[in-house]
Amino acid sequence: MASVLITGGTVVNSDSAIRADVLVRDGIIVGLGQNQGWTADQVIDASGKYVMPGGIDVHTHLEYPIDGFTTRTADDFHTGTVAAAHGGTTTIVDFVKKAPGKSLYDTYLERRDTAAEKSVIDFGLHAIVPPREQQPDVLDDLRRLVPEGATSWKFFMAYPGTQMVDDGELLEGIELAVEHGVLPMVHAENGHMVARETRRLIDDGRTDESFHATAHGHDSEAEAVHRAIVLADSVNSPIYVVHVSSADAAAEISRARAAGSKAWGETCPQYLVVAYEDYAELGEKAAAYVCSPPIRERSNQAGLWNALVTGALSTVATDHAGFCLHQPDDLPPQKMRSPGYFPKVPNGVPGVEDRLMVVWETGVAAGRMDPCKFVELMSTRPAKLFGMYPKKGIVAVGADADLVVWDAEAEHVISAGTSHLRTDYNLYEGMKVSGKPTQVLSRGDLLVDDGVFSGSPGRGSFLNRGKPVFF
């Protein structure tokens, strides 16, 4: 493996920004600081740029099955991870949903093999815990999965009849997570409230795509967040709330953390930047924006930003679940499979390629945070919470050489036309950003060099993640 020397840049970690050179050998950072006569096979001039740990997106859904495995997201583990690399993300953590007729354990092993054949960057996997009626012995599988790297388990408080666990199952699962040092995660929406409102809208004939947001009210999210934290507190467990979309839900996390709860919240770029007003009048094309929880009103965004910069929310992931608006011949039904009827629109939006650029532009360039806070949210804290630190999430001697050379002055216009994703639209279409990656390294391999990609399917490594690091 070629050695690499990155010179002249400002190294940014979550706690400091210093002028330093970085020396990489055999995929590991072996030198950091003043150049002591270091030489390498390859030299990257980072003068005037930042050198940061690669982005870590702990919430993606690549070639992910939905609706009883009748369709799936557009990007597979190859196209999705190539796009991630172009955007500066060097690690993802995806999800495993139990396949019909198979155990969670067997599904996990099969999905791990599939991802290993295609991924160009390192990856981990969360286990999604099905309702007990779908697999009575699922707790046994969860125990078996811990040494296989599944040190985070996701529970759905939404989607009754398909994925939702009841409070008893949730509490029992959280207790087991405590026993094994696993981080429990929740999709926090009150499934019964959402189902009731959905039925009411259908009965009233209000089924256009934009009514999806009406069905998923702020109150259903805030209630579920509060309940999840109370259940976790009852057994002295941490809890990680995925894709927080409502400022009301973020406020629940803020109050709980102030009172001593070990609650962690994740939000997504689409909730910080895109708004209901952007799609309310689009008719069937509003399907492009449908995800759960929904993209909410613009007035909601200030509360999310405040929670993010003050620490009430702890990470920014994408919940990347991209579908196409037009129907490719080689994919199962995509966004427009049932125009005018929001309950059948596939849930999910793309974003894994754009995450760093969008948050840099609206966070750092807009003056809401400094580069250190950016690194904390996009890399370091995800690495700690999901058992990858200190190998990942930091520029330090001994860490994996997952590195991004970032040009804060580079201008770029986000567009589906220049994206590397399979999806044929972009939520941030036409957005001008002042900051982008110029070089992206994964374990010392230069994957992206001024837009030119060098990598092959299968070079990404599966991460047998350890236990969370709380701080």
C-alpha positions in Angstrom: 0.0 0.0 0.0 1.4 3.4 -1.0 2.3 5.9 1.7 0.7 9.3 1.6 1.9 12.7 3.0 -0.7 15.5 3.3 1.1 18.8 3.7 0.3 22.4 4.5 -3.3 21.9 5.8 -5.1 22.8 9.0 -6.0 19.6 10.8 -9.5 19.8 12.3 -10.6 17.5 15.1 -13.7 18.0 17.4 -11.5 19.7 20.0 -8.9 21.6 18.1 -7.7 23.0 14.7 -4.0 23.1 14.2 -1.6 23.5 11.3 0.0 20.1 10.8 1.2 17.6 8.2 -0.2 14.1 8.2 1.8 11.0 7.3 0.0 7.8 6.3 1.5 4.3 6.0 -0.4 1.0 5.5 -3.7 2.7 5.8 -2.9 4.1 9.3 -1.9 7.6 10.4 1.7 7.3 11.7 2.7 11.0 11.8 1.0 14.2 12.8 2.5 17.5 13.3 5.6 19.4 12.1 7.2 17.6 9.1 10.3 15.8 10.4 11.8 15.1 7.0 8.9 12.7 6.2 8.7 11.3 2.7 6.0 9.3 1.0 5.0 7.7 -2.3 2.3 10.3 -2.8 2.1 13.9 -1.6 -1.1 15.9 -1.4 -0.7 19.7 -1.0 -3.5 20.9 1.4 -2.3 24.4 1.7 -5.2 26.7 2.5 -7.5 23.8 3.2 -8.7 21.8 6.1 -7.8 18.1 6.8 -10.7 16.4 8.6 -11.6 12.9 9.6 -13.9 11.3 7.0 -17.6 11.7 7.4 -19.5 8.9 9.2 -23.1 8.5 8.3 -24.7 6.2 10.8 -28.2 6.1 9.1 -28.4 4.8 5.5 -30.7 2.4 3.7 -28.9 1.0 0.6 -30.8 -1.6 -1.5 -33.2 -1.6 1.4 -36.4 -3.5 1.1 -39.8 -1.9 2.1 -43.5 -2.9 2.1 -43.0 -6.6 2.7 -39.9 -6.7 0.4 -42.1 -5.7 -2.6 -39.8 -2.8 -3.5 -36.4 -1.4 -2.5 -34.4 1.8 -2.6 -32.7 2.7 -5.8 -29.0 2.8 -4.7 -27.2 -0.5 -4.0 -24.1 -0.8 -1.8 -21.9 0.1 -4.8 -23.6 3.2 -6.2 -24.5 4.4 -2.7 -21.0 4.2 -1.3 -19.4 5.6 -4.4 -21.6 8.7 -4.0 -20.9 8.8 -0.3 -17.2 8.9 -1.0 -17.6 11.7 -3.5 -19.2 13.7 -0.7 -16.5 13.1 1.8 -18.2 10.2 3.8 -15.8 7.3 4.4 -18.0 5.1 6.7 -21.7 4.2 6.7 -23.8 2.2 9.1 -26.8 0.6 7.3 -29.7 -1.5 8.6 -30.8 -5.1 8.5 -34.5 -5.9 8.4 -35.6 -9.5 8.9 -36.5 -11.1 5.6 -39.8 -13.1 5.3 -39.2 -16.7 6.1 -35.7 -16.1 7.5 -34.4 -15.3 10.9 -32.9 -11.9 11.8 -29.6 -13.6 12.4 -29.5 -15.3 8.9 -30.7 -12.1 7.2 -27.9 -10.1 8.9 -25.2 -12.5 7.7 -26.6 -12.4 4.1 -26.8 -8.6 4.0 -23.3 -8.3 5.4 -22.0 -10.5 2.6 -24.0 -8.5 0.0 -22.5 -5.2 1.3 -19.0 -6.6 1.5 -19.1 -7.6 -2.2 -20.1 -4.1 -3.3 -19.1 -1.4 -0.9 -16.2 0.9 -1.7 -16.0 2.3 1.8 -16.1 0.8 5.3 -19.5 -0.1 6.7 -21.3 -1.5 9.7 -24.8 -2.8 10.2 -27.5 -2.1 12.8 -30.1 -4.8 13.6 -33.7 -3.9 13.3 -35.7 -5.8 16.0 -38.9 -7.2 14.6 -42.1 -7.6 16.6 -42.1 -10.8 18.6 -45.0 -12.2 16.5 -42.7 -12.2 13.5 -39.9 -14.1 15.3 -40.7 -15.4 18.8 -37.0 -16.2 19.5 -35.6 -12.9 18.3 -33.9 -12.1 21.6 -31.7 -15.2 21.1 -30.7 -13.9 17.7 -29.9 -10.5 19.2 -27.5 -12.2 21.7 -25.9 -14.0 18.8 -25.5 -10.9 16.8 -23.5 -8.9 19.3 -20.2 -10.6 18.6 -21.0 -10.3 14.9 -20.7 -6.5 15.2 -24.4 -5.6 15.8 -23.8 -3.4 18.8 -26.8 -1.2 18.0 -30.4 -2.3 17.7 -33.3 -0.3 16.3 -36.8 -0.5 17.5 -39.8 0.9 15.7 -42.5 2.7 17.7 -44.3 3.3 14.4 -46.0 1.2 11.7 -48.4 -1.0 13.7 -49.0 -4.4 12.2 -45.7 -4.5 10.3 -42.7 -3.2 12.3 -43.9 -1.6 15.5 -43.0 -3.2 18.8 -45.2 -2.7 21.8 -43.9 -1.0 25.0 -43.3 -4.4 26.7 -41.2 -5.6 23.8 -39.4 -2.3 23.7 -38.6 -2.4 27.4 -37.5 -6.0 27.3 -35.2 -5.2 24.3 -33.7 -2.2 26.0 -33.0 -4.3 29.1 -31.2 -6.9 26.9 -29.2 -4.1 25.3 -28.0 -2.9 28.7 -26.9 -6.4 29.5 -24.8 -6.7 26.4 -23.5 -3.1 26.2 -25.6 -2.4 23.1 -26.9 1.1 22.1 -30.7 0.9 21.6 -32.2 3.1 18.8 -35.8 4.1 18.3 -37.8 5.4 15.4 -39.9 7.6 17.7 -43.4 8.2 16.3 -46.6 7.1 18.0 -47.7 4.6 15.4 -51.3 4.5 16.6 -51.7 8.3 16.5 -50.3 8.3 12.9 -52.5 5.5 11.8 -55.6 7.2 13.2 -54.8 10.5 11.5 -54.1 8.6 8.2 -57.5 6.9 8.3 -59.2 10.2 9.0 -57.5 11.9 6.0 -58.4 9.0 3.7 -62.0 9.1 4.9 -62.0 12.8 4.1 -60.5 12.2 0.6 -57.4 14.1 1.5 -54.8 11.7 0.1 -52.5 14.0 -2.0 -48.8 13.4 -1.3 -48.5 16.6 0.8 -51.0 15.2 3.4 -48.3 12.8 4.5 -46.9 15.5 6.7 -50.4 16.1 8.2 -50.7 12.5 9.2 -47.3 12.6 11.0 -47.9 15.3 13.5 -45.4 17.0 15.8 -47.3 15.6 18.8 -47.0 11.9 17.7 -43.2 12.4 17.5 -42.8 14.3 20.7 -44.9 11.7 22.6 -42.9 8.8 21.4 -39.6 10.5 22.2 -40.8 11.2 25.7 -42.0 7.6 26.2 -38.8 6.0 24.8 -36.7 8.1 27.2 -38.8 7.2 30.2 -38.6 3.5 29.4 -34.9 3.7 28.9 -34.4 5.7 32.2 -36.4 3.0 34.0 -33.6 0.5 33.4 -30.8 3.0 33.4 -30.1 2.6 29.7 -28.9 5.1 27.1 -31.2 5.7 24.2 -30.5 7.1 20.7 -33.4 8.7 18.8 -33.0 8.5 15.0 -34.1 11.2 12.5 -35.5 13.8 14.9 -37.7 16.1 12.7 -39.7 18.1 15.1 -38.4 20.9 17.3 -41.0 19.7 19.9 -39.3 16.2 19.9 -35.9 17.9 20.2 -37.1 19.8 23.2 -38.1 16.5 24.9 -34.5 15.3 24.4 -33.1 18.6 25.7 -35.2 18.4 28.9 -34.3 14.8 29.5 -30.5 15.4 29.0 -30.7 18.4 31.4 -32.3 16.1 34.0 -29.5 13.5 33.6 -31.0 11.1 31.0 -28.5 9.4 28.7 -30.5 10.4 25.6 -28.9 11.1 22.2 -30.7 12.6 19.2 -29.9 12.5 15.5 -31.3 14.9 12.9 -30.9 15.0 9.2 -30.0 17.7 6.6 -33.5 17.6 5.0 -35.1 18.7 8.3 -32.6 21.5 8.7 -32.8 22.9 5.2 -35.8 21.7 3.3 -39.4 22.7 4.4 -43.0 21.7 3.9 -43.6 24.9 2.0 -41.2 23.6 -0.7 -43.5 20.8 -1.7 -47.0 21.7 -0.4 -48.2 22.7 -3.8 -46.4 20.2 -6.0 -49.2 17.7 -6.3 -48.0 14.2 -7.1 -44.4 15.4 -7.5 -44.4 16.0 -3.7 -43.7 12.3 -3.5 -40.1 13.3 -3.9 -40.2 14.8 -0.4 -42.1 12.0 1.4 -40.2 10.5 4.3 -41.1 9.6 7.9 -41.0 11.6 10.1 -41.9 14.2 7.5 -40.1 17.3 6.3 -41.9 19.9 8.4 -42.7 23.6 8.3 -39.9 26.2 7.8 -40.8 27.7 11.2 -39.7 24.4 12.8 -36.1 24.6 11.6 -34.9 27.2 14.1 -35.7 24.9 17.0 -33.7 22.1 15.4 -30.7 24.3 14.7 -30.7 25.5 18.2 -30.9 22.0 19.6 -28.0 21.0 17.3 -25.6 23.8 18.2 -26.4 23.6 21.9 -25.9 19.8 22.1 -29.5 18.7 22.7 -29.1 16.9 19.3 -25.9 15.0 19.0 -25.4 13.9 15.4 -26.4 14.6 11.8 -27.1 11.6 9.6 -29.1 11.3 6.4 -31.6 8.5 6.7 -30.6 8.1 3.0 -33.3 6.1 1.3 -33.4 7.2 -2.2 -36.0 6.4 -4.8 -36.5 7.5 -8.4 -39.3 9.7 -9.5 -39.2 8.1 -13.0 -39.4 4.3 -13.2 -36.1 2.6 -14.3 -36.6 -0.7 -16.0 -34.2 -2.5 -13.7 -35.8 -1.4 -10.4 -39.1 -2.4 -8.6 -41.8 0.3 -8.2 -40.4 3.6 -7.1 -41.8 7.0 -5.9 -44.7 7.2 -8.4 -46.2 3.8 -7.9 -49.5 5.2 -6.6 -49.8 8.9 -7.6 -52.3 10.9 -5.5 -52.3 8.4 -2.6 -49.7 9.3 0.1 -50.1 6.0 2.2 -48.5 4.1 -0.7 -45.6 6.4 -1.5 -42.3 4.8 -0.7 -40.8 6.6 2.3 -37.4 8.0 1.9 -35.2 10.7 0.4 -31.6 10.8 -0.9 -28.8 12.7 0.7 -25.7 10.6 1.5 -23.5 12.4 -1.1 -24.6 15.9 -0.1 -24.6 15.7 3.8 -21.3 17.3 4.4 -21.6 20.1 1.9 -25.2 21.0 2.9 -24.3 21.2 6.6 -21.1 23.0 6.0 -22.9 25.6 4.0 -25.8 26.1 6.3 -23.9 25.5 9.5 -20.3 26.6 9.2 -20.5 29.1 6.3 -23.7 30.5 7.8 -21.9 31.2 11.1 -23.9 28.7 13.2 -20.9 26.5 14.1 -17.2 26.4 13.7 -15.3 23.6 11.9 -14.6 21.7 15.1 -18.3 21.5 15.9 -18.9 20.3 12.4 -16.4 17.5 12.8 -17.9 16.5 16.1 -21.4 16.2 14.6 -20.5 14.6 11.3 -17.7 12.2 12.4 -16.4 12.1 15.9 -19.6 11.7 17.9 -21.0 9.1 15.5 -17.8 7.1 15.8 -18.0 7.2 19.6 -21.6 6.4 20.0 -21.4 3.5 17.5 -18.3 1.8 18.6 -15.8 2.9 16.0 -13.6 5.4 18.1 -10.6 5.9 18.2 -10.0 4.0 15.0 -12.4 6.4 13.2 -13.7 9.9 13.8 -10.4 11.5 14.6 -7.2 12.6 12.9 -4.6 11.1 15.2 -1.6 8.7 15.2 -2.9 5.2 15.2 -6.3 6.0 13.7 -7.4 4.7 10.3 -6.4 7.1 7.5 -10.0 8.1 6.7 -9.4 11.6 5.7 -11.0 14.5 3.8 -9.1 17.4 2.4 -11.7 20.2 2.4 -11.6 23.4 0.4 -13.8 25.9 2.2 -13.5 28.3 -0.7 -14.6 25.9 -3.4 -17.9 26.7 -5.0 -20.3 23.9 -6.1 -23.9 23.7 -7.2 -25.7 20.6 -6.0 -27.7 18.9 -8.7 -29.1 15.5 -9.6 -27.4 15.9 -13.0 -23.9 15.8 -11.4 -24.8 13.4 -8.6 -23.3 9.9 -8.4 -26.5 8.4 -7.0 -29.1 6.4 -8.9 -31.9 8.8 -7.8 -33.1 11.1 -10.5 -33.8 14.2 -8.4 -32.2 16.1 -5.5 -33.8 17.8 -2.6 -31.1 20.5 -2.7 -31.3 21.1 -6.5 -29.6 24.3 -7.4 -28.2 25.0 -3.9 -24.9 26.8 -4.1 -22.4 25.7 -1.5 -19.0 27.2 -0.6 -17.0 24.2 0.5 -16.4 20.7 -0.8 -14.0 17.8 -0.5 -11.1 17.8 -3.0 -9.4 14.6 -1.8 -11.0 11.7 0.1 -9.0 8.9 1.6 -10.3 5.6 3.0 -7.7 3.7 5.0 -5.0 5.5 3.1 -6.4 4.8 -0.4 -7.1 8.0 -2.4 -10.6 7.3 -3.5 -11.5 10.7 -4.8 -9.0 13.2 -6.2 -10.5 16.4 -7.6 -13.7 14.5 -8.6 -11.9 11.5 -10.1 -12.9 8.3 -8.4 -10.5 5.4 -7.9 -12.0 2.4 -6.1 -13.5 -0.9 -6.8 -16.5 -2.9 -5.4 -15.5 -4.9 -2.3 -12.7 -2.7 -1.1 -14.8 -1.5 1.8 -14.4 -3.5 5.1 -17.1 -4.6 7.4 -16.7 -3.0 10.8 -17.2 -5.4 13.7 -18.0 -2.5 16.0 -17.3 -2.3 19.7 -19.4 -0.9 22.5 -20.5 2.7 22.6 -18.3 5.4 24.2 -20.4 7.9 26.1 -19.1 11.3 27.1 
